[in-house]
Amino acid sequence: MNVSDVMTPREEVITVELPGSREDALEYLQERAFSSVPAIKYTDDGEVFRGIVSRKSLIERPDEDQLALLAQDVPTTVADATIAEVADLMVSEGERRIPVVSGDELVGIVTVTDIVHAIARGEANGDRQLETVASREINAVYEGTPLPTAERELSFAGVPYAVALDDHGELAGILTEVDILEVARVVEGEDATGDSIANQDDEWAWEGIKATGNRYMPTRNVELPTGPVSEFMTEDVLTLSQRRTVRDAAQAMIEEDIEQIPVLSGDELVGIVQDMNLLEALR
């Protein structure tokens, strides 16, 4: 099976156009709950693919408004590459969405989800048990942690989720990047600058107002509510036994529209399988 058999063709791919603003991409990512969006630019020679604007780049660079500077170079593939080849590329490069190109032209997008669908349908190998692909390193956070702190924890850990633990260290829920992005708010305006790090009226500000004497300066803050993780996490968490198969996990992820599943041995949490882990079964 080739990339062309599972990819989303160009006519169905939503893109952002350069030049543009961060709000163009933020609106798309919030509405679609995708992790990134392709950026294209129209030239005299036609449409040219210019990179990917990711959820991570928007969160980590709140002061940057120009999409051209937020767009990142990423690995690409071609339509006649095999599913195994693109799965290996995704895992080795840590990329969830691989643009499919012909020269400089974007002809489609192949995603982790596309390959997970192929596994779920039995079109790609999914017979291995979850214990062979699940990660034993579980990112966790206390359910009472303020959301801004939890976001920083996810960022420092370099993963898009955190298992939320209760007062007894037991699984209470799961918090994802999507949950955080849904409540993130970009605020623009003019504020008097003083010696404080942030406005006293802000519940929380990603980037504080810099002290510049009596000058006024435009500000752009990404604000998150300060409530505890328990207010934003998913409490009813789907789990799977480590003896279940990769195909079982793929089917569950599609049915529940999730990207990660905690893995149990009996009642004990022993690992987590992310959709990217499922691709290991094809390598």
Backbone torsions as a table, in degrees:
resi	resn	phi	psi	omega
1	MET	NA	136.0	-177.0
2	ASN	-106.4	167.6	178.4
3	VAL	-56.6	-38.8	-178.4
4	SER	-60.6	-22.3	-178.2
5	ASP	-79.1	-20.5	-174.9
6	VAL	-123.4	-14.2	-174.3
7	MET	-70.8	160.6	170.2
8	THR	-88.0	121.1	-177.9
9	PRO	-69.3	158.1	-174.6
10	ARG	-51.6	-40.4	-176.8
11	GLU	-65.1	-15.5	179.3
12	GLU	-107.2	0.7	-179.2
13	VAL	-90.6	123.5	174.7
14	ILE	-84.3	132.1	-177.9
15	THR	-126.3	166.9	168.5
16	VAL	-110.0	146.2	-174.3
17	GLU	-104.9	136.7	174.9
18	LEU	-91.7	140.5	-4.1
19	PRO	-74.8	156.0	-179.8
20	GLY	-164.9	179.3	-177.4
21	SER	-112.9	163.4	180.0
22	ARG	-59.8	-31.2	-179.0
23	GLU	-63.5	-30.2	177.4
24	ASP	-60.2	-44.9	-179.2
25	ALA	-76.6	-39.3	-178.6
26	LEU	-61.0	-42.7	179.0
27	GLU	-61.1	-43.7	-179.9
28	TYR	-63.9	-46.8	-176.5
29	LEU	-67.9	-35.1	178.3
30	GLN	-69.3	-43.5	-177.2
31	GLU	-70.1	-39.8	-174.6
32	ARG	-95.7	-12.8	-178.3
33	ALA	58.3	31.3	174.9
34	PHE	-88.8	161.3	-178.7
35	SER	-88.9	-15.8	-178.4
36	SER	-163.6	166.5	179.7
37	VAL	-142.1	136.2	178.7
38	PRO	-68.5	144.6	176.0
39	ALA	-111.2	132.2	179.6
40	ILE	-127.7	159.1	177.0
41	LYS	-134.0	135.8	178.2
42	TYR	-91.1	128.0	179.0
43	THR	-122.5	179.1	177.8
44	ASP	-62.3	-24.1	-179.6
45	ASP	-93.2	2.9	179.2
46	GLY	113.7	-161.6	-177.3
47	GLU	-78.7	134.2	-180.0
48	VAL	-125.3	131.3	177.5
49	PHE	-76.4	129.7	-174.8
50	ARG	-120.5	5.7	176.4
51	GLY	129.6	-168.4	-176.9
52	ILE	-123.5	134.3	171.1
53	VAL	-100.7	117.9	-173.2
54	SER	-104.1	159.9	173.3
55	ARG	-55.8	-41.5	-177.2
56	LYS	-65.1	-42.2	-178.0
57	SER	-67.0	-33.9	177.7
58	LEU	-67.0	-41.0	-178.5
59	ILE	-72.5	-40.7	-174.3
60	GLU	-80.7	-17.6	-179.0
61	ARG	-126.2	66.4	-174.8
62	PRO	-68.2	-17.2	-178.8
63	ASP	-90.2	-2.7	-178.1
64	GLU	-100.5	122.8	-176.3
65	ASP	-102.1	-24.7	-174.0
66	GLN	-81.2	122.8	180.0
67	LEU	-61.5	-31.8	-179.0
68	ALA	-60.6	-31.5	-179.6
69	LEU	-89.5	-15.3	177.0
70	LEU	-90.9	-21.0	-179.9
71	ALA	-71.0	133.9	-176.7
72	GLN	-115.1	144.6	172.7
73	ASP	-69.9	137.4	-180.0
74	VAL	-137.5	160.7	175.5
75	PRO	-63.2	150.3	177.1
76	THR	-126.2	167.0	177.1
77	THR	-136.5	179.6	179.5
78	VAL	-121.1	161.4	-171.4
79	ALA	-64.2	-28.8	-176.8
80	ASP	-94.6	10.2	173.1
81	ALA	-70.2	153.1	179.8
82	THR	-81.6	160.8	176.6
83	ILE	-60.9	-40.5	179.2
84	ALA	-62.0	-39.3	-179.7
85	GLU	-65.7	-44.3	-178.2
86	VAL	-73.7	-30.6	175.3
87	ALA	-63.9	-42.7	177.9
88	ASP	-63.0	-39.3	178.9
89	LEU	-65.0	-43.1	179.2
90	MET	-61.5	-45.5	-178.0
91	VAL	-67.5	-46.0	-176.2
92	SER	-68.9	-32.2	-177.9
93	GLU	-98.6	-9.7	-179.0
94	GLY	67.9	33.0	-178.1
95	GLU	-108.5	132.0	-178.6
96	ARG	-87.7	-27.1	-178.3
97	ARG	-129.9	123.6	-179.1
98	ILE	-111.0	117.6	176.1
99	PRO	-64.5	139.3	175.8
100	VAL	-103.4	120.3	-172.3
101	VAL	-124.5	159.5	168.6
102	SER	-130.9	101.6	-170.1
103	GLY	68.5	-125.5	177.3
104	ASP	-96.8	5.2	-176.0
105	GLU	-95.7	134.1	175.6
106	LEU	-80.7	121.5	-179.7
107	VAL	-112.3	-5.3	178.5
108	GLY	169.6	-179.9	176.8
109	ILE	-135.6	134.0	171.6
110	VAL	-116.3	131.7	-173.8
111	THR	-119.5	166.5	173.3
112	VAL	-56.0	-40.4	-179.5
113	THR	-61.8	-37.9	177.7
114	ASP	-59.4	-42.7	-178.9
115	ILE	-72.4	-37.2	175.7
116	VAL	-60.6	-39.8	176.0
117	HIS	-60.5	-43.0	179.8
118	ALA	-63.1	-39.1	177.0
119	ILE	-65.0	-44.4	-178.6
120	ALA	-62.4	-34.8	-179.5
121	ARG	-81.1	-6.4	-178.6
122	GLY	84.7	13.0	-179.6
123	GLU	-88.4	-7.9	175.5
124	ALA	-140.4	155.9	-173.3
125	ASN	-60.0	126.9	178.7
126	GLY	-141.8	25.5	-173.7
127	ASP	-87.5	-14.0	-178.6
128	ARG	-68.3	150.2	177.9
129	GLN	-76.6	152.2	-176.7
130	LEU	-61.6	-31.0	-179.2
131	GLU	-61.4	-18.8	-179.3
132	THR	-85.8	-15.0	-178.0
133	VAL	-123.5	-18.4	-178.0
134	ALA	-67.2	146.3	176.4
135	SER	-84.4	135.7	176.3
136	ARG	-86.7	-8.2	177.3
137	GLU	-92.9	109.7	-174.0
138	ILE	-108.0	122.1	176.2
139	ASN	-79.3	126.4	-175.0
140	ALA	-132.9	156.1	177.8
141	VAL	-146.8	150.1	177.0
142	TYR	-73.3	137.9	-175.8
143	GLU	-65.2	-17.9	178.3
144	GLY	-90.7	0.6	-179.5
145	THR	-66.6	134.7	175.3
146	PRO	-59.0	141.9	-175.1
147	LEU	-56.4	-43.0	178.8
148	PRO	-58.6	-38.1	178.0
149	THR	-67.7	-41.0	178.4
150	ALA	-63.3	-37.7	177.8
151	GLU	-62.0	-42.1	178.0
152	ARG	-63.4	-37.6	179.4
153	GLU	-62.7	-43.7	176.9
154	LEU	-61.3	-43.0	-178.5
155	SER	-63.7	-45.5	-179.9
156	PHE	-66.5	-34.1	179.6
157	ALA	-75.8	-21.2	178.9
158	GLY	72.8	29.5	178.7
159	VAL	-131.2	156.5	-175.2
160	PRO	-92.1	17.4	-176.9
161	TYR	-151.2	165.6	167.1
162	ALA	-147.3	130.1	171.4
163	VAL	-72.7	127.6	-179.2
164	ALA	-91.8	129.8	-179.1
165	LEU	-110.3	145.3	179.6
166	ASP	-88.8	-169.3	-177.1
167	ASP	-62.6	-20.4	-179.1
168	HIS	-101.2	7.1	-179.7
169	GLY	76.9	16.7	-179.9
170	GLU	-96.8	155.8	179.6
171	LEU	-61.6	120.8	-179.3
172	ALA	-114.0	-20.7	-177.9
173	GLY	172.1	-169.5	177.4
174	ILE	-143.8	137.3	178.8
175	LEU	-114.2	133.4	-179.0
176	THR	-123.7	167.0	175.4
177	GLU	-57.9	-36.5	179.9
178	VAL	-61.9	-42.4	178.2
179	ASP	-59.3	-40.9	-178.8
180	ILE	-70.1	-44.5	-178.1
181	LEU	-62.7	-33.1	-178.2
182	GLU	-64.1	-26.4	-178.3
183	VAL	-110.3	1.8	177.0
184	ALA	-72.7	144.5	-178.9
185	ARG	-137.8	128.2	176.0
186	VAL	-89.7	125.0	-177.4
187	VAL	-118.6	127.5	177.6
188	GLU	-119.9	150.9	176.7
189	GLY	168.2	-172.2	176.2
190	GLU	-114.2	130.7	-178.7
191	ASP	-130.2	146.9	173.6
192	ALA	-70.0	130.8	-179.7
193	THR	-94.5	140.5	178.6
194	GLY	-138.4	-147.2	-177.9
195	ASP	-95.7	-2.3	-178.9
196	SER	-81.6	159.2	179.7
197	ILE	-76.7	-33.8	180.0
198	ALA	-146.4	162.0	175.5
199	ASN	-58.0	138.7	-179.9
200	GLN	-68.6	-22.6	-179.5
201	ASP	-84.4	-12.5	179.2
202	ASP	-75.4	131.8	173.2
203	GLU	-63.5	-41.0	176.5
204	TRP	-164.3	136.7	-179.9
205	ALA	-126.2	130.3	-178.1
206	TRP	-62.1	-47.7	179.5
207	GLU	-123.5	123.1	-176.8
208	GLY	-73.3	167.4	175.5
209	ILE	-77.2	126.5	-178.4
210	LYS	-78.0	140.0	-179.9
211	ALA	-72.3	116.7	-179.7
212	THR	-135.7	43.5	179.2
213	GLY	69.3	-131.8	-177.8
214	ASN	-99.3	9.3	-178.3
215	ARG	-72.2	158.7	170.9
216	TYR	-107.9	142.6	-179.7
217	MET	-142.8	147.1	177.0
218	PRO	-67.4	141.3	179.4
219	THR	-123.6	151.5	176.4
220	ARG	-139.7	106.2	-176.6
221	ASN	-116.5	143.0	169.9
222	VAL	-99.4	115.6	-175.4
223	GLU	-103.9	141.4	173.3
224	LEU	-125.3	144.0	174.4
225	PRO	-63.1	152.8	-174.7
226	THR	-96.0	7.2	179.6
227	GLY	-63.3	164.7	-179.1
228	PRO	-71.6	159.6	178.6
229	VAL	-52.3	-35.4	-177.2
230	SER	-58.9	-22.7	179.9
231	GLU	-79.4	-18.8	-172.6
232	PHE	-119.9	-14.1	-177.6
233	MET	-76.3	165.5	169.9
234	THR	-89.6	122.5	-176.6
235	GLU	-86.0	-38.3	-177.4
236	ASP	-84.9	86.2	-171.4
237	VAL	-91.2	127.9	173.5
238	LEU	-75.4	131.7	175.6
239	THR	-126.3	160.7	177.5
240	LEU	-136.6	149.6	174.5
241	SER	-70.9	147.4	178.8
242	GLN	-65.5	-13.3	179.5
243	ARG	-86.6	-9.3	177.2
244	ARG	-72.9	165.1	-173.8
245	THR	-94.2	165.4	174.4
246	VAL	-58.5	-39.3	178.7
247	ARG	-64.1	-38.8	176.3
248	ASP	-58.7	-44.9	-179.9
249	ALA	-65.5	-41.0	179.4
250	ALA	-61.0	-45.2	179.7
251	GLN	-64.1	-40.3	179.6
252	ALA	-65.9	-40.8	179.8
253	MET	-62.8	-39.4	179.7
254	ILE	-69.5	-45.6	-178.6
255	GLU	-63.4	-38.2	-176.3
256	GLU	-96.2	-6.0	-178.9
257	ASP	56.0	54.6	179.6
258	ILE	-129.6	165.4	-176.5
259	GLU	-115.0	-7.4	-179.8
260	GLN	-150.4	148.1	-179.0
261	ILE	-136.3	125.1	173.3
262	PRO	-63.8	142.6	-177.3
263	VAL	-111.3	133.5	-175.7
264	LEU	-115.3	151.2	166.0
265	SER	-118.7	103.5	-168.4
266	GLY	68.1	-121.5	176.4
267	ASP	-102.7	3.1	-175.1
268	GLU	-94.1	132.3	175.7
269	LEU	-73.4	118.7	-175.3
270	VAL	-121.5	-6.9	-178.6
271	GLY	179.6	-178.5	174.8
272	ILE	-142.2	140.6	176.9
273	VAL	-114.0	120.5	173.8
274	GLN	-96.8	159.9	-178.4
275	ASP	-57.1	-33.8	178.4
276	MET	-63.5	-33.1	178.5
277	ASN	-62.0	-32.2	-178.3
278	LEU	-62.7	-27.5	-179.2
279	LEU	-68.2	-19.6	178.0
280	GLU	-60.0	-28.6	-178.9
281	ALA	-67.2	-14.7	-178.1
282	LEU	-100.6	-5.8	-174.4
283	ARG	-84.7	NA	NA
